[in-house]
Amino acid sequence: MLLDETPLFEPSLLQELDWSGNTASFSPPVSPSSPGEGLVLRPLCMADFNRGFFKVLSELTKTGDVTPELFTKKFEHMKTTGDYYVLVVEDTHLGQIVATATLITEHKFIHSCAKRGRVEEVVVSDFCRGKQLGKWLVSTLLLLGKKLNCYKITLECAPRNVAFYKKFGYTASDDSYMQCRFFD
Ligand SMILES: CC(=O)SCCNC(=O)CCNC(=O)[C@H](O)C(C)(C)COP(=O)(O)OP(=O)(O)OC[C@H]1O[C@@H](n2cnc3c(N)ncnc32)[C@H](O)[C@@H]1OP(=O)(O)O
């Protein structure tokens, strides 16, 4: 099975982000032009299946047993819809994915047929935490959501992560988060 370097979405979208709109501060400094030795932030590509993408995801939740065939099918579906922006940080020295975060755009009739953004699956490999990578990913998704004309971006997180997301201007709402769970 060919797991190639085709990106999930157009990489130029990331290069064109307006970082003057970024509100989070980075210490030590992290920026797209100076992300840290050997680190690259880019769209997910199929070959990341063999670079430990699922290992990183498994630090967040159960990933299940995903074969290359299943992954490819899902990747192609996501690419076709054009609404999935899965970012990865690759440590090019290790040839491994060390962090990931996703923005999904949801289409609405309300708000003049607007789009809403959802941030999902933000996770940094245990050994890379505390190096500003989480902040870099979440800031990038916020700017990307703005660029894609989302009228708002939402996320759900555990209480222990609320302080992390407040750094970017996310506020907790009084709305109840409800779900019907069909399986884990
Ligand atoms: C929508 C969702 O996906 S929610 C799921 C979130 N993911 C998880 O819970 C998976 C396990 N956790 C992780 O992967 C990471 O700890 C993350 C993604 C929460 C943070 O990533 P990191 O790369 O470690 O954080 P980073 O180094 O960018 O830290 C940024 C700042 O937030 C702070 N911070 C990090 N984690 C937390 C937290 N859980 N709560 C409060 N502050 C935090 C850091 O101290 C740092 O502070 P600074 O602004 O003074 O520098």
The ligand as a Gaussian input file, in Angstrom:
#p B3LYP/6-31G(d) Opt

LIG

0 1
 C       -9.768000      19.936000      22.425000
 C       -8.802000      18.865000      22.968000
 O       -8.221000      18.141000      22.207000
 S       -8.533000      18.764000      24.630000
 C       -7.220000      17.587000      24.830000
 C       -5.938000      18.214000      25.270000
 N       -4.870000      17.206000      25.244000
 C       -4.540000      16.417000      26.296000
 O       -5.086000      16.502000      27.386000
 C       -3.441000      15.390000      26.014000
 C       -2.345000      15.439000      27.051000
 N       -1.739000      16.775000      27.167000
 C       -0.969000      17.325000      26.192000
 O       -0.789000      16.754000      25.112000
 C       -0.311000      18.665000      26.481000
 O       -0.036000      18.752000      27.847000
 C       -1.154000      19.919000      26.066000
 C       -1.595000      19.787000      24.602000
 C       -2.372000      20.099000      26.958000
 C       -0.247000      21.149000      26.211000
 O        0.831000      21.019000      25.323000
 P        2.336000      21.456000      25.739000
 O        3.138000      21.451000      24.492000
 O        2.812000      20.624000      26.866000
 O        2.087000      22.924000      26.273000
 P        2.981000      24.176000      26.005000
 O        4.420000      23.884000      26.259000
 O        2.630000      24.758000      24.694000
 O        2.458000      25.039000      27.215000
 C        1.928000      26.249000      26.997000
 C        1.581000      26.904000      28.313000
 O        0.455000      26.271000      28.889000
 C        0.781000      25.756000      30.164000
 N        0.117000      24.476000      30.239000
 C        0.436000      23.338000      29.625000
 N       -0.478000      22.398000      29.897000
 C       -1.395000      22.985000      30.708000
 C       -2.573000      22.546000      31.331000
 N       -3.019000      21.303000      31.181000
 N       -3.259000      23.445000      32.083000
 C       -2.805000      24.705000      32.236000
 N       -1.703000      25.182000      31.663000
 C       -1.006000      24.319000      30.917000
 C        2.282000      25.700000      30.239000
 O        2.726000      25.864000      31.557000
 C        2.673000      26.874000      29.357000
 O        2.593000      28.077000      30.085000
 P        3.239000      29.455000      29.523000
 O        2.220000      30.084000      28.628000
 O        3.459000      30.249000      30.751000
 O        4.488000      29.117000      28.777000

